[in-house]
Amino acid sequence: MTELRVATYNIRMDAVEDGDWAWTARKEHVLDLITYHDWDLFGIQEALPHQLMELKTLTDYAFIGTAREDGINTGEYNGVFYKKERFECIEEKTFWLSETPDVPSIHPTAGCHRLCVLGLFQDQKSGAHFAFGDTHLDHVSEEARELGAQLIIDNGLSKFKEYPTILVGDFNAEPTERAYQLLKNQLNDSRYVDGVFSYGPKGTFNEFRYDCPWRELVEIDFIFVSKEITVKKVGTLTDSVDNHFPSDHFPVEATIII
């Protein structure tokens, strides 16, 4: 058995409209949060190229992923950080959540380009192999989210179907939505596995609203796992700094056994 601590974290793009709490003010706290929690692997969303470079100062980690606009270095990245001394990425696959997934492209109803990054990893300690994927579904179009979820199943999960699989991300879809339900038919939502200990709010999108009641938070960031994976505990981490959250999303983490 191999125990892993995994997470998903939408770090919030560097946005002028965030004023005094833009990336320059937040980045130290985001980096400190990641360093303290010391996840084995984690997926990130919304990292612009300069933000990604600063995340890469976390030298215990290697990274797979690409920029969504051109597949090179334009636009936001999503991807996977993993402990480079413990894991080897044997194979990776990136595809766009569009009608032409093999090339940088956008769904006709989507607000922007979206993609999924998947890696096949080997744990150098135990020899265990597993797949780990990260995605960020569209924030505008429910149709694009549904197509994106189906593409993740058809293009991603099917490729590594013989391996235990973890899929994380900002899905921009609550559990009532079709995109979530498609993925839930293939994988378990780690928070709702029978007997799992769950910590913190179910909602994950805080909008930088420090005083927002937990019951008003929207649940859109998830850690999905294949059926054979055991989930020990799941947490939504509400770390804060001087009455500010480091991002407009809370990170979600899970301790799992493959």
C-alpha positions in Angstrom: 0.0 0.0 0.0 1.1 3.5 -0.8 -0.2 6.5 1.1 -0.3 9.9 -0.6 -1.3 13.4 0.4 -2.7 15.1 -2.6 -4.4 18.5 -3.2 -5.9 20.9 -5.7 -5.4 24.7 -5.5 -6.7 27.4 -7.7 -4.2 30.1 -6.8 -6.1 33.0 -8.5 -4.5 34.7 -11.5 -2.6 37.9 -11.0 -5.4 40.4 -11.6 -5.2 44.2 -11.5 -8.7 44.4 -10.1 -7.5 42.7 -6.9 -5.8 46.0 -5.9 -3.7 45.8 -2.7 -4.4 42.0 -2.5 -3.0 41.1 -6.0 -0.4 38.5 -6.5 2.5 40.6 -5.3 0.9 40.8 -1.9 -0.4 37.2 -1.8 2.4 35.1 -3.3 4.4 34.7 -0.2 1.4 33.4 1.6 0.5 31.0 -1.2 4.0 29.6 -1.2 4.2 29.4 2.6 0.8 27.5 2.7 2.1 25.0 0.1 5.4 24.6 1.9 3.7 24.0 5.2 1.2 21.5 4.1 3.9 19.6 2.1 1.7 17.7 -0.3 3.1 14.8 -2.3 1.4 15.9 -5.5 -1.0 18.8 -6.1 -2.7 20.4 -9.1 -2.8 24.1 -9.7 -5.1 26.3 -11.7 -4.9 29.9 -13.0 -1.1 30.4 -12.8 0.1 32.9 -15.3 3.7 32.4 -16.6 5.3 34.7 -14.0 3.2 33.1 -11.2 4.3 29.6 -12.4 8.0 30.7 -12.3 7.5 31.7 -8.6 5.7 28.5 -7.8 8.8 26.7 -9.3 10.9 28.2 -6.5 9.4 25.3 -4.5 12.5 23.3 -5.3 11.3 20.0 -3.8 8.8 19.7 -6.7 8.9 19.1 -10.5 6.1 20.2 -12.7 4.1 19.0 -15.7 1.6 21.2 -17.5 1.2 23.8 -20.2 -0.3 27.2 -20.9 -3.8 26.9 -22.2 -3.8 29.6 -24.9 -1.1 28.2 -27.2 0.3 25.1 -25.4 3.6 27.0 -25.0 3.7 29.9 -22.6 0.6 32.1 -23.3 -2.3 32.4 -20.8 -3.0 30.5 -17.6 -1.3 27.2 -16.7 -2.9 24.3 -15.0 -0.8 21.3 -14.2 0.7 19.0 -11.6 3.5 19.6 -9.1 5.1 16.4 -7.6 7.9 15.6 -5.2 10.7 15.0 -7.6 12.8 12.9 -5.2 9.9 10.5 -4.6 8.1 10.2 -7.9 9.0 9.8 -11.6 6.6 11.0 -14.3 6.8 8.2 -16.9 4.3 9.6 -19.4 2.2 12.7 -19.7 -0.8 13.7 -21.8 -2.3 17.1 -22.4 -5.5 17.8 -24.3 -7.9 20.7 -24.8 -11.5 20.6 -23.7 -12.9 21.4 -27.2 -14.0 19.8 -30.4 -10.3 19.5 -31.4 -8.6 18.3 -28.3 -5.2 17.6 -29.8 -4.4 21.2 -30.6 -4.8 24.4 -28.6 -8.4 25.4 -29.1 -11.6 26.6 -27.5 -15.1 25.2 -27.3 -17.5 27.5 -29.3 -19.6 28.3 -26.2 -16.7 28.6 -23.7 -15.4 31.7 -22.2 -11.7 30.8 -22.7 -9.4 27.9 -23.6 -9.5 24.9 -21.2 -7.4 21.8 -20.9 -6.5 18.8 -18.9 -3.1 17.5 -17.9 -2.5 13.9 -16.9 0.6 12.1 -15.8 1.5 8.5 -15.2 3.7 8.4 -12.1 5.8 5.8 -10.3 6.5 6.0 -6.6 10.2 5.4 -6.2 9.6 4.1 -2.7 7.0 1.5 -3.3 7.1 1.0 -7.0 3.4 1.8 -7.3 2.1 3.3 -10.5 -0.8 5.7 -10.6 -2.3 8.5 -12.8 -2.7 12.0 -11.6 -4.6 14.6 -13.5 -5.5 18.3 -13.2 -8.1 20.4 -15.0 -10.1 23.6 -14.9 -13.5 23.5 -16.6 -15.1 26.6 -18.2 -16.7 29.2 -16.0 -19.2 30.4 -18.6 -20.7 27.5 -20.4 -22.5 24.5 -18.9 -22.4 22.9 -22.3 -18.6 23.3 -22.5 -18.2 21.9 -19.0 -20.2 18.8 -19.9 -18.2 18.3 -23.0 -15.0 18.8 -21.0 -16.0 16.2 -18.5 -16.8 13.7 -21.2 -13.4 14.4 -22.9 -11.6 13.8 -19.6 -13.3 10.4 -19.4 -12.8 9.5 -23.1 -9.3 11.0 -23.7 -7.8 10.9 -20.3 -9.2 8.3 -17.9 -9.4 5.7 -20.6 -5.7 6.1 -21.4 -4.7 5.1 -17.9 -7.6 3.0 -17.0 -5.5 0.1 -15.7 -4.0 2.4 -13.0 -5.3 4.0 -9.8 -6.3 7.5 -10.8 -6.6 10.8 -9.1 -8.3 13.7 -10.9 -8.2 17.2 -9.2 -9.2 20.7 -10.2 -11.5 23.6 -10.3 -14.6 22.2 -12.1 -16.7 25.3 -12.0 -19.6 22.9 -11.5 -21.5 22.1 -8.3 -22.6 18.5 -7.6 -26.0 19.1 -9.1 -24.5 19.7 -12.5 -24.2 17.2 -15.3 -20.4 17.7 -15.7 -19.9 16.7 -12.0 -22.3 13.8 -12.4 -20.5 12.4 -15.4 -17.2 12.3 -13.5 -18.9 10.9 -10.4 -20.2 8.0 -12.4 -16.6 7.1 -13.2 -14.8 8.1 -10.1 -15.5 8.7 -6.4 -15.6 12.2 -5.0 -13.2 11.8 -2.2 -15.2 13.9 0.2 -18.2 11.6 0.0 -16.6 8.2 0.2 -18.2 6.2 3.0 -16.5 6.6 6.4 -14.1 9.4 5.3 -13.3 12.1 7.8 -14.1 15.5 6.3 -12.6 18.7 7.7 -13.6 22.3 6.9 -16.4 23.6 4.7 -17.8 21.8 1.7 -17.7 25.0 -0.2 -14.4 25.9 -1.8 -14.9 29.2 -3.7 -14.5 32.1 -1.1 -14.3 35.1 -3.5 -11.9 36.7 -1.0 -15.0 37.1 1.3 -13.4 36.6 4.7 -16.7 36.9 6.6 -18.7 34.6 4.3 -20.7 32.0 6.2 -19.6 28.4 5.2 -23.2 27.6 4.1 -22.9 30.2 1.4 -19.7 29.0 -0.1 -19.9 27.3 -3.5 -18.5 23.8 -3.9 -16.6 23.6 -7.2 -13.1 22.3 -6.4 -12.8 18.5 -6.1 -10.5 15.6 -5.7 -11.9 12.6 -7.6 -10.3 9.1 -7.2 -10.9 5.8 -8.9 -13.0 3.2 -7.1 -10.2 1.1 -5.8 -8.5 4.0 -3.9 -9.0 4.2 -0.2 -9.7 7.7 1.2 -8.7 8.3 4.8 -9.5 12.0 5.1 -10.4 15.1 3.2 -10.0 18.8 4.1 -10.9 22.2 2.8 -8.1 24.4 4.2 -9.2 27.9 5.3 -5.8 29.3 6.1 -5.8 33.1 6.3 -3.5 36.0 6.8 -4.6 39.2 8.5 -8.3 38.6 7.6 -7.4 37.8 4.0 -7.4 34.5 2.2 -4.3 33.8 0.0 -6.6 33.0 -2.9 -10.2 33.3 -3.8 -10.4 29.5 -3.7 -9.5 27.3 -0.7 -7.1 24.4 -1.4 -8.7 21.0 -0.9 -6.5 18.1 0.2 -6.9 14.4 0.7 -5.0 11.6 2.3 -5.4 8.4 0.2 -4.1 4.9 -0.1 -3.4 3.2 -3.4 
